Amino acid sequence: MEDTKNTAVLYRMVMQDHICPWGIRAKDLLQQSGYHIEDHHLKSKAQTEAFKQKHGVKTTPQAFIDGERIGGYDDLVLHFGKTPHKDKSATSYQPVIAVFATSFLMALAVAWGSGKTISMSTVIPTFVAISMCNLAILKLRDLFSFANQFITYDLVGMHWLRYAYIYPFAEAFAGIGMLSGIVGPLVALVALVIGSIGTVSVVKAVYIDKRELKCACVGGDSNVPLGAISLSENLMMTAMGLWMLFH
């Protein structure tokens, strides 16, 4: 007779046009917790609705252990005493950390690959340029959302909406110009202007007016707090602009 002590029964949507990601997560969590899984696929909307009506539930997946319904993925997480996945609306610095950490490693790789001596003077300018490009990409993926968040604190953007749409292109232009090695006055001037405006805007909004805002530095609808991170971005651009003009 089969031992069912460590057997869990899982019902999840696996349709031709939709495979539920939470069902996959629930299955993985059960497997990691040492359970053999009776994996039942709900292959149509009708089959899914019939299952929900039969068991009096509103969502799938649904997991059962020892004949007791535990619930969906979040319920399983709590059942096994794991840490729930993060609330998307919660404040997070993860996007910024990802951009700056990856940009710094890319700058090191560029210095290493070019045969240059790895030093602050060779890595930092490249790091700033790559960071600007990466941040510009995140802004450009959804210009409308970026602009909506940006104009709540930028001193020029709140009075001239078009500036919010120009800014990501200007940041990309300056970053690419720095990477190209063509240290022209125009590249330096663009970096200096947008960096200076951004610096003053953040200082006023956060440190003078004491406003609690979300930063548009990694694109619209981010949950990164406006403050030191955005200030650092703008100070880096300002510093690079000055360095290029007077180097």
FENZIHU-V26043 format. One record per residue. N is the residue number from 0. RES is the residue in one small letter. SS is DSSP state (H for helix, E for strand, - for the rest). PHI is phi in whole degrees, -180 to 180 (NA if undefined). Layout:
# FENZIHU-V26043
N/RES/SS/PHI, N/RES/SS/PHI
This chain:
# FENZIHU-V26043
0/m/-/NA, 1/e/-/-70, 2/d/-/-78, 3/t/-/-105, 4/k/-/-58, 5/n/-/-110, 6/t/E/-106, 7/a/E/-118, 8/v/E/-107, 9/l/E/-125, 10/y/E/-114, 11/r/E/-148, 12/m/E/-79, 13/v/E/-134, 14/m/-/-108, 15/q/-/-64, 16/d/-/-107, 17/h/-/-159, 18/i/E/-119, 19/c/-/-68, 20/p/H/-66, 21/w/H/-71, 22/g/H/-67, 23/i/H/-65, 24/r/H/-65, 25/a/H/-63, 26/k/H/-63, 27/d/H/-62, 28/l/H/-64, 29/l/H/-65, 30/q/H/-64, 31/q/H/-66, 32/s/-/-91, 33/g/-/90, 34/y/-/-99, 35/h/E/-80, 36/i/E/-114, 37/e/E/-89, 38/d/E/-95, 39/h/E/-100, 40/h/E/-92, 41/l/E/-96, 42/k/-/-97, 43/s/-/-152, 44/k/H/-64, 45/a/H/-63, 46/q/H/-65, 47/t/H/-66, 48/e/H/-64, 49/a/H/-64, 50/f/H/-63, 51/k/H/-63, 52/q/H/-68, 53/k/H/-63, 54/h/H/-99, 55/g/-/66, 56/v/-/-119, 57/k/-/-104, 58/t/-/-138, 59/t/-/-127, 60/p/-/-76, 61/q/E/-134, 62/a/E/-115, 63/f/E/-124, 64/i/E/-127, 65/d/-/54, 66/g/-/79, 67/e/E/-102, 68/r/E/-76, 69/i/E/-89, 70/g/E/124, 71/g/-/-86, 72/y/H/-61, 73/d/H/-60, 74/d/H/-67, 75/l/H/-66, 76/v/H/-58, 77/l/H/-67, 78/h/H/-60, 79/f/-/-93, 80/g/-/70, 81/k/-/-86, 82/t/-/-84, 83/p/-/-61, 84/h/-/-66, 85/k/-/-68, 86/d/-/-69, 87/k/-/-63, 88/s/-/-87, 89/a/-/-76, 90/t/-/-61, 91/s/-/-150, 92/y/-/-101, 93/q/H/-56, 94/p/H/-60, 95/v/H/-69, 96/i/H/-61, 97/a/H/-62, 98/v/H/-65, 99/f/H/-69, 100/a/H/-66, 101/t/H/-66, 102/s/H/-63, 103/f/H/-66, 104/l/H/-66, 105/m/H/-64, 106/a/H/-64, 107/l/H/-62, 108/a/H/-64, 109/v/H/-63, 110/a/H/-63, 111/w/H/-65, 112/g/H/-68, 113/s/-/-84, 114/g/-/82, 115/k/-/-77, 116/t/-/-69, 117/i/-/-77, 118/s/-/-146, 119/m/H/-60, 120/s/H/-70, 121/t/H/-96, 122/v/H/-85, 123/i/H/-60, 124/p/H/-59, 125/t/H/-68, 126/f/H/-60, 127/v/H/-63, 128/a/H/-63, 129/i/H/-66, 130/s/H/-59, 131/m/H/-61, 132/c/H/-64, 133/n/H/-64, 134/l/H/-66, 135/a/H/-64, 136/i/H/-60, 137/l/H/-63, 138/k/H/-72, 139/l/H/-72, 140/r/-/-67, 141/d/-/-152, 142/l/H/-63, 143/f/H/-63, 144/s/H/-65, 145/f/H/-61, 146/a/H/-61, 147/n/H/-60, 148/q/H/-83, 149/f/H/-65, 150/i/-/-74, 151/t/-/-79, 152/y/-/-138, 153/d/-/-74, 154/l/-/-66, 155/v/-/-85, 156/g/-/-59, 157/m/-/-72, 158/h/-/-108, 159/w/-/-136, 160/l/H/-57, 161/r/H/-58, 162/y/H/-61, 163/a/H/-63, 164/y/H/-85, 165/i/H/-77, 166/y/H/-52, 167/p/H/-62, 168/f/H/-69, 169/a/H/-65, 170/e/H/-65, 171/a/H/-65, 172/f/H/-59, 173/a/H/-66, 174/g/H/-63, 175/i/H/-67, 176/g/H/-62, 177/m/H/-64, 178/l/H/-68, 179/s/H/-69, 180/g/-/86, 181/i/-/-90, 182/v/-/-84, 183/g/-/-88, 184/p/H/-59, 185/l/H/-66, 186/v/H/-62, 187/a/H/-63, 188/l/H/-65, 189/v/H/-62, 190/a/H/-61, 191/l/H/-67, 192/v/H/-68, 193/i/H/-70, 194/g/H/-68, 195/s/H/-68, 196/i/H/-62, 197/g/H/-64, 198/t/H/-62, 199/v/H/-63, 200/s/H/-63, 201/v/H/-69, 202/v/H/-59, 203/k/H/-65, 204/a/H/-66, 205/v/H/-94, 206/y/H/-96, 207/i/H/-103, 208/d/-/-81, 209/k/-/58, 210/r/-/-88, 211/e/-/-100, 212/l/-/-127, 213/k/E/-95, 214/c/-/-88, 215/a/-/-92, 216/c/-/-60, 217/v/-/-108, 218/g/-/107, 219/g/-/-70, 220/d/-/63, 221/s/-/-81, 222/n/-/-110, 223/v/-/-82, 224/p/E/-65, 225/l/-/-72, 226/g/-/167, 227/a/H/-60, 228/i/H/-66, 229/s/H/-65, 230/l/H/-62, 231/s/H/-63, 232/e/H/-58, 233/n/H/-72, 234/l/H/-65, 235/m/H/-63, 236/m/H/-65, 237/t/H/-62, 238/a/H/-63, 239/m/H/-67, 240/g/H/-62, 241/l/H/-65, 242/w/H/-62, 243/m/H/-69, 244/l/H/-72, 245/f/H/-112, 246/h/-/-73
